[in-house]
Amino acid sequence: MFLGRYAHNLDAKGRLAIPARYREALAEGVILTRGIDRCLALYPMGAWRPLAEKVAALPLTDADARNFRRLVFAEAADLTLDGQGRVLVPPDLRRYAGIEREALVVGVDTSIEIWSPERWAAVESSLDADGAEIAQRLASLI
């Protein structure tokens, strides 16, 4: 389970250190892809495989399904952590997420999100303002 939020800097080569407490769960490798909210989504293989199967099973006749498949798979990168617990974040994914030097690594249970500090601040502001309403709307699903 991935919990918490950590601030890290990318090095000159675009490598991002993954928090030490996450590394063991990522030892088999990871998939890094676009997140839905202009962040990056990092999945351990155990979480990626079921998600990939569900996305791949979406009907090809549905335009939204085709576009979602593109969003998830087109820029996905199959990565491994290096000896210092870093992953190389491809330039296209860094541009998509607006990540330059600083990044926030956010645990979201079975996966990890990587955010630019500016975009995360906007999400955090929204959560502060609307968190109670969001919880109320989703209460029946929990």
C-alpha positions as CSV (number, residue, x, y, z in Angstrom):
1,M,0.0,0.0,0.0
2,F,1.3,3.4,-1.0
3,L,0.5,6.2,1.4
4,G,1.8,9.7,2.0
5,R,3.3,12.6,0.0
6,Y,7.0,13.3,-0.6
7,A,8.8,16.1,-2.4
8,H,11.8,15.1,-4.6
9,N,13.9,16.7,-7.3
10,L,14.7,15.3,-10.6
11,D,18.3,15.1,-11.5
12,A,19.8,16.6,-14.7
13,K,19.1,13.3,-16.6
14,G,15.4,13.3,-15.6
15,R,15.7,10.6,-12.9
16,L,13.4,10.8,-9.9
17,A,14.1,9.1,-6.6
18,I,11.3,7.0,-5.3
19,P,10.7,7.1,-1.6
20,A,12.6,4.3,0.2
21,R,9.4,3.0,1.8
22,Y,7.9,2.3,-1.7
23,R,10.9,0.6,-3.3
24,E,10.4,-3.0,-2.1
25,A,6.9,-3.1,-3.6
26,L,8.4,-1.8,-7.0
27,A,11.2,-4.3,-7.2
28,E,9.6,-6.3,-10.1
29,G,9.5,-3.2,-12.2
30,V,7.0,-0.4,-12.8
31,I,4.9,1.1,-15.5
32,L,4.8,4.9,-15.7
33,T,2.1,6.5,-17.8
34,R,-0.1,9.6,-18.1
35,G,-2.5,10.1,-15.2
36,I,-5.9,11.3,-15.9
37,D,-5.5,14.7,-14.1
38,R,-2.3,15.9,-15.8
39,C,-0.1,14.0,-13.4
40,L,1.9,10.8,-14.0
41,A,0.7,7.4,-12.7
42,L,3.3,4.8,-11.5
43,Y,2.0,1.3,-11.2
44,P,3.8,-1.7,-9.7
45,M,3.5,-4.7,-12.1
46,G,0.9,-6.4,-9.8
47,A,-1.4,-3.4,-10.0
48,W,-0.7,-2.6,-13.7
49,R,-1.6,-6.0,-15.1
50,P,-5.2,-6.1,-14.0
51,L,-5.7,-2.5,-15.0
52,A,-4.1,-3.1,-18.5
53,E,-6.4,-6.1,-19.0
54,K,-9.5,-4.1,-18.2
55,V,-8.5,-1.2,-20.5
56,A,-7.5,-3.6,-23.3
57,A,-11.0,-5.3,-23.0
58,L,-12.8,-2.0,-23.7
59,P,-14.8,-2.2,-27.0
60,L,-12.8,-1.0,-30.0
61,T,-16.1,0.2,-31.5
62,D,-16.4,2.9,-28.8
63,A,-14.5,6.1,-29.6
64,D,-14.1,7.0,-25.9
65,A,-12.7,3.5,-25.2
66,R,-10.2,3.9,-28.1
67,N,-9.1,7.3,-26.8
68,F,-8.7,6.0,-23.3
69,R,-6.6,3.1,-24.5
70,R,-4.3,5.6,-26.2
71,L,-4.1,7.8,-23.1
72,V,-3.1,4.8,-21.0
73,F,-0.8,2.9,-23.4
74,A,0.7,5.2,-26.0
75,E,3.2,6.9,-23.7
76,A,3.5,4.2,-21.1
77,A,7.1,3.3,-20.1
78,D,8.2,0.0,-18.7
79,L,10.8,0.9,-16.1
80,T,13.0,-0.5,-13.4
81,L,14.4,1.3,-10.4
82,D,18.2,1.8,-10.6
83,G,20.5,0.9,-7.8
84,Q,19.7,4.2,-6.0
85,G,16.0,3.7,-6.2
86,R,15.4,6.2,-9.1
87,V,13.3,5.9,-12.3
88,L,14.0,7.8,-15.5
89,V,11.0,9.9,-16.3
90,P,10.8,10.2,-20.1
91,P,10.8,13.8,-21.4
92,D,7.3,13.5,-23.1
93,L,5.8,12.4,-19.8
94,R,7.6,15.2,-17.9
95,R,6.1,17.7,-20.4
96,Y,2.6,16.3,-20.1
97,A,2.7,16.6,-16.3
98,G,4.4,20.0,-16.2
99,I,7.3,18.5,-14.2
100,E,10.6,20.3,-14.5
101,R,12.9,20.1,-11.5
102,E,10.6,19.4,-8.6
103,A,8.0,16.7,-8.2
104,L,5.6,15.4,-5.5
105,V,5.4,11.7,-5.2
106,V,1.9,10.8,-3.8
107,G,0.8,7.4,-2.6
108,V,-2.7,6.5,-3.7
109,D,-3.1,3.0,-2.3
110,T,-2.2,0.6,-5.1
111,S,-0.4,3.1,-7.3
112,I,1.7,6.3,-7.1
113,E,1.0,9.7,-8.6
114,I,3.8,12.1,-9.6
115,W,2.8,15.8,-9.7
116,S,4.3,19.1,-10.5
117,P,4.1,21.2,-7.3
118,E,1.9,23.8,-9.0
119,R,-0.7,21.3,-10.2
120,W,-0.7,19.5,-6.8
121,A,-1.3,22.8,-5.1
122,A,-4.5,23.3,-7.2
123,V,-5.7,19.7,-6.4
124,E,-5.0,20.3,-2.7
125,S,-6.9,23.6,-2.8
126,S,-9.8,21.8,-4.4
127,L,-9.7,19.1,-1.8
128,D,-9.7,21.6,1.0
129,A,-12.7,23.5,-0.4
130,D,-14.7,20.5,-1.7
131,G,-13.6,17.5,0.4
132,A,-16.7,17.2,2.4
133,E,-19.0,17.4,-0.6
134,I,-16.9,14.8,-2.5
135,A,-17.1,12.5,0.5
136,Q,-20.9,12.9,0.7
137,R,-21.4,12.2,-3.0
138,L,-19.3,9.0,-2.8
139,A,-20.6,7.8,0.6
140,S,-23.0,5.3,-1.0
141,L,-20.1,3.7,-3.0
142,I,-18.0,3.1,0.1
